[in-house]
Amino acid sequence: MAKMIPSPHSLATGVGALPHTDPKQACDDVLALFPDFPYIPTLPDRGQLESIVFNDSEQLPGRLIREDRLLFDSTKDQTAAMEKVYMDFVEGNSAGYGLHVEYASAFIEMLSRKVPPTIVLKCQVTGPVTFGMQVVDANKRPIYYDSQLADVLSKMIALKARWCEQAMRDQTGAQETLVVLNEPYLASLGSSVVPVDRETVRSGWDDIASLIEGGLGIHCCSNTDWEFVIGLSPSVISMDAYATSTEFLLYADSIISYMEKGGVVAWGIVPAEHKVFATETVDTLNAKYLAIRTQLCARMPEKLFDAQSLITPSCGIRFADRNGSLAIMGAAAEISRRIRAGETGSRT
């Protein structure tokens, strides 16, 4: 079970990617818009190595990059490299699993900043399901379908997540940290076309949670088996409330119980795709958020809902320019301001 983070009381933060290519500018923008709950963005427009999966692949045993694809070299014996991951995991030795500037330029930039110790600093790491389903072996089979490789992968990601939280604490001054597993492939739970075994997912989650001292969350921007995800007891569940709130709210009883126990829902109410965002206004998005709030608060206290909520874009912002990303993040910040100011049309 992950450690629960301090109640964010409807603060706003971001999710994943930004379209920036200047890491200093990206960090400046994040800290200006989300000073009370900043996050460390990824910058995939700088190059392939900073894109999802690639950015966390540096220590993957048997890694090959060929024709812009990330592969596992199953034609060679990778036993020694895999055993090293196992040993490092058992010993909690995360020193060799750090991020470097060519893979995570904004992370390295953010480590040079100082933040108040009272805030929560958030980063994201590619989750084992998404990682393992996008990397294939010599037979073009996702490595997540190999039980041994899936086990090694979760332990490698656990070590990387641990390195990230320790670096954030040691170098920025943040006392509270949140590492979120970026897991869009959790949409495959229950799929007959691209099946994912629940016990493999649970085992991998347990591996990662066992090494993390701060918060550990999950981001899935597609619909999934939310009952299963809630059952993992993550610190934060980050989801696309703009597109999938109807499906998510089918699990209202479990969501309420989760929030009562200290769990936080990051409501991705602002569409991260700029073309969709351009069809909305802050007022219309705020109204959509208030409709979600009203539905759940018919069965739970408004004070609890507000305390255990974050407001975010629906996913990472990539297909926009800097000004577009500022507008999207700014909308999340404004909805947060309205909620925290009590501008809800009802008593809080």
LINCOR-V986387 format. One record per run of one state. SS is the DSSP state (A for helix, B for strand, O for the rest). FROM is the first residue (numbers start at 0). TO is the last residue. If there is no record, write none. Layout:
[[SS;FROM;TO] [SS;FROM;TO]]
This chain:
[[O;0;10] [B;11;11] [O;12;15] [B;16;16] [O;17;21] [A;22;32] [O;33;37] [B;38;38] [O;39;40] [B;41;41] [O;42;42] [A;43;45] [O;46;46] [A;47;49] [O;50;52] [A;53;55] [O;56;61] [B;62;65] [O;66;67] [B;68;71] [O;72;77] [A;78;90] [O;91;93] [A;94;96] [O;97;103] [A;104;109] [O;110;118] [B;119;125] [O;126;126] [A;127;133] [O;134;134] [B;135;135] [O;136;140] [B;141;141] [A;142;144] [O;145;145] [A;146;171] [O;172;174] [B;175;181] [O;182;182] [A;183;187] [O;188;196] [A;197;210] [O;211;213] [B;214;219] [O;220;224] [A;225;230] [O;231;234] [B;235;238] [O;239;239] [A;240;259] [O;260;262] [B;263;269] [O;270;272] [A;273;276] [O;277;280] [A;281;296] [O;297;300] [A;301;306] [O;307;307] [B;308;312] [O;313;320] [A;321;339] [O;340;347]]
